[in-house]
Amino acid sequence: MKNYLRSISTFMLFCLPFSVFCQLSKSDNAAKVNAGIQSVKLTLIKKSDEPNTSPEHIYLLSAKNITDKSVSLIITVSNANCGIAKSSRLSQVVYWKDLESVETLSDKSPVITIKANSTAAFYVKLSRSFNSKLNTWNCTEVKAQDADNHQLSEGLMIESFLPDPADFR
């Protein structure tokens, strides 16, 4: 029994500090998100005004820097697994907008710097193609990442139904 306890003590003495070192050597932002501390909060401000049958929907979202330092980020948008048997893929585009103006800054997601404790607004446009499967669901995940692809926010999920317009005639 003493040998067993000695082996465990030796393991704890040598391996535990190595594990802690590995965790501390990660990027600050990645470590914060992995630890449940996010530096950017994504919020859905306004849903699409279009009827469900429309092939295109635009959502207004915001990215709030909840830290005391400026943060540079890229918004990523991707199709996600809904956990529903009938699902479709949509194309996505991100449009940035400054809260004080209505001007679109880009049709791609550039690196945007948000000052400490400030907010920037952006649009996500979801479009279905002419050959999309109808009467299916789509889940689109929106995330904020830094230039090294470290996640800065929790994912925000947009769920949408793609009805068959013929069902509404």
C-alpha positions as CSV (number, residue, x, y, z in Angstrom):
1,M,0.0,0.0,0.0
2,K,2.9,2.4,0.8
3,N,4.4,1.8,-2.7
4,Y,1.0,2.7,-4.2
5,L,0.7,5.9,-2.3
6,R,4.3,6.8,-3.1
7,S,3.6,6.3,-6.8
8,I,0.6,8.5,-6.7
9,S,2.5,11.2,-4.8
10,T,5.3,11.1,-7.3
11,F,2.9,11.3,-10.2
12,M,1.1,14.3,-8.6
13,L,4.5,16.0,-7.9
14,F,5.8,15.8,-11.4
15,C,2.8,15.6,-13.8
16,L,0.4,18.1,-12.2
17,P,2.8,21.1,-12.7
18,F,3.3,20.1,-16.3
19,S,-0.4,20.1,-16.9
20,V,-0.8,23.5,-15.3
21,F,2.1,24.8,-17.5
22,C,0.4,23.5,-20.6
23,Q,-2.8,25.3,-19.7
24,L,-1.1,28.6,-19.0
25,S,0.9,28.5,-22.2
26,K,-2.3,28.8,-24.3
27,S,-3.4,32.1,-25.8
28,D,-5.2,34.3,-23.1
29,N,-8.4,34.6,-25.2
30,A,-8.5,30.9,-26.0
31,A,-7.9,30.0,-22.3
32,K,-10.6,32.4,-21.2
33,V,-13.3,31.0,-23.5
34,N,-12.3,27.4,-22.7
35,A,-12.6,28.4,-19.0
36,G,-16.1,29.8,-19.7
37,I,-14.9,33.4,-19.7
38,Q,-15.8,35.1,-22.9
39,S,-14.4,38.5,-24.1
40,V,-17.2,39.1,-26.7
41,K,-20.9,38.7,-26.2
42,L,-23.0,38.1,-29.3
43,T,-26.7,39.1,-29.3
44,L,-29.5,38.8,-31.8
45,I,-31.0,42.4,-32.0
46,K,-33.6,41.9,-34.7
47,K,-34.9,38.9,-36.6
48,S,-35.7,38.9,-40.3
49,D,-38.8,40.9,-41.3
50,E,-39.3,38.7,-44.3
51,P,-42.0,36.0,-44.4
52,N,-40.8,32.4,-43.9
53,T,-41.2,31.7,-47.6
54,S,-38.7,34.3,-48.6
55,P,-35.4,32.9,-50.0
56,E,-33.4,35.5,-48.2
57,H,-33.4,36.6,-44.5
58,I,-31.3,39.3,-42.9
59,Y,-30.7,39.3,-39.1
60,L,-29.2,42.2,-37.1
61,L,-26.7,41.2,-34.4
62,S,-24.3,42.9,-32.1
63,A,-20.8,42.0,-30.8
64,K,-20.1,43.6,-27.4
65,N,-16.6,43.7,-26.1
66,I,-17.0,42.9,-22.4
67,T,-13.4,43.5,-21.4
68,D,-11.3,46.5,-20.4
69,K,-9.1,46.3,-23.5
70,S,-9.8,46.7,-27.2
71,V,-10.4,43.4,-29.0
72,S,-9.9,42.5,-32.7
73,L,-12.2,39.9,-34.0
74,I,-13.6,38.1,-37.1
75,I,-17.2,37.0,-37.2
76,T,-17.6,33.4,-38.5
77,V,-20.9,32.0,-39.7
78,S,-21.4,28.4,-40.6
79,N,-24.1,25.8,-41.1
80,A,-24.4,23.7,-37.9
81,N,-26.0,20.4,-37.0
82,C,-29.6,21.0,-35.8
83,G,-30.0,17.5,-34.5
84,I,-33.1,17.3,-36.8
85,A,-33.3,14.6,-39.5
86,K,-34.6,17.0,-42.2
87,S,-32.0,19.8,-42.5
88,S,-30.7,22.1,-45.2
89,R,-27.6,24.2,-45.8
90,L,-27.8,28.0,-46.5
91,S,-25.3,30.4,-47.8
92,Q,-24.2,33.1,-45.4
93,V,-22.8,36.6,-45.7
94,V,-21.7,39.0,-42.9
95,Y,-22.2,42.8,-43.3
96,W,-20.7,45.1,-40.7
97,K,-22.4,48.3,-39.6
98,D,-21.3,51.0,-37.2
99,L,-24.0,51.7,-34.7
100,E,-23.8,55.5,-35.5
101,S,-24.2,55.0,-39.2
102,V,-26.1,52.8,-41.7
103,E,-23.1,52.3,-44.0
104,T,-22.1,48.7,-44.8
105,L,-18.4,48.3,-44.3
106,S,-17.8,45.1,-46.1
107,D,-19.6,42.1,-47.6
108,K,-16.9,39.8,-46.1
109,S,-16.0,39.5,-42.4
110,P,-12.9,41.6,-42.0
111,V,-10.9,42.0,-38.8
112,I,-12.9,44.5,-36.7
113,T,-11.5,46.2,-33.6
114,I,-14.0,47.0,-30.9
115,K,-13.0,49.3,-28.1
116,A,-13.2,48.3,-24.4
117,N,-16.8,47.9,-23.2
118,S,-18.2,48.9,-26.6
119,T,-20.5,47.4,-29.1
120,A,-20.5,47.0,-32.9
121,A,-23.5,45.9,-35.0
122,F,-23.5,43.6,-38.0
123,Y,-25.9,41.8,-40.3
124,V,-26.0,38.1,-41.2
125,K,-27.8,37.4,-44.4
126,L,-28.9,33.8,-44.9
127,S,-30.0,32.7,-48.4
128,R,-31.4,29.5,-49.8
129,S,-30.6,28.4,-53.3
130,F,-33.2,27.5,-55.9
131,N,-32.6,23.8,-55.3
132,S,-32.6,23.9,-51.5
133,K,-34.6,21.1,-49.8
134,L,-37.9,22.6,-48.7
135,N,-39.9,21.9,-45.5
136,T,-36.6,21.5,-43.7
137,W,-34.7,23.3,-40.9
138,N,-31.4,25.1,-41.0
139,C,-29.2,26.0,-38.1
140,T,-26.5,28.6,-38.5
141,E,-23.9,29.2,-35.9
142,V,-22.3,32.7,-35.4
143,K,-19.1,33.0,-33.5
144,A,-16.4,35.7,-32.8
145,Q,-12.8,34.6,-33.3
146,D,-9.4,36.3,-33.2
147,A,-7.0,36.2,-36.2
148,D,-5.5,33.0,-34.9
149,N,-9.0,31.3,-34.9
150,H,-9.3,31.3,-31.1
151,Q,-12.9,31.5,-30.1
152,L,-13.8,34.8,-28.3
153,S,-17.5,34.2,-27.8
154,E,-20.0,31.5,-27.2
155,G,-21.7,30.5,-30.4
156,L,-25.1,32.1,-31.2
157,M,-27.5,29.7,-33.1
158,I,-30.0,31.0,-35.6
159,E,-32.6,28.4,-36.4
160,S,-34.8,28.8,-39.5
161,F,-37.5,26.8,-41.3
162,L,-37.5,26.6,-45.1
163,P,-41.1,26.0,-45.9
164,D,-42.4,25.1,-49.4
165,P,-44.0,28.2,-50.8
166,A,-46.6,26.0,-52.6
167,D,-48.0,25.1,-49.2
168,F,-49.1,28.7,-48.7
169,R,-51.1,29.1,-51.9
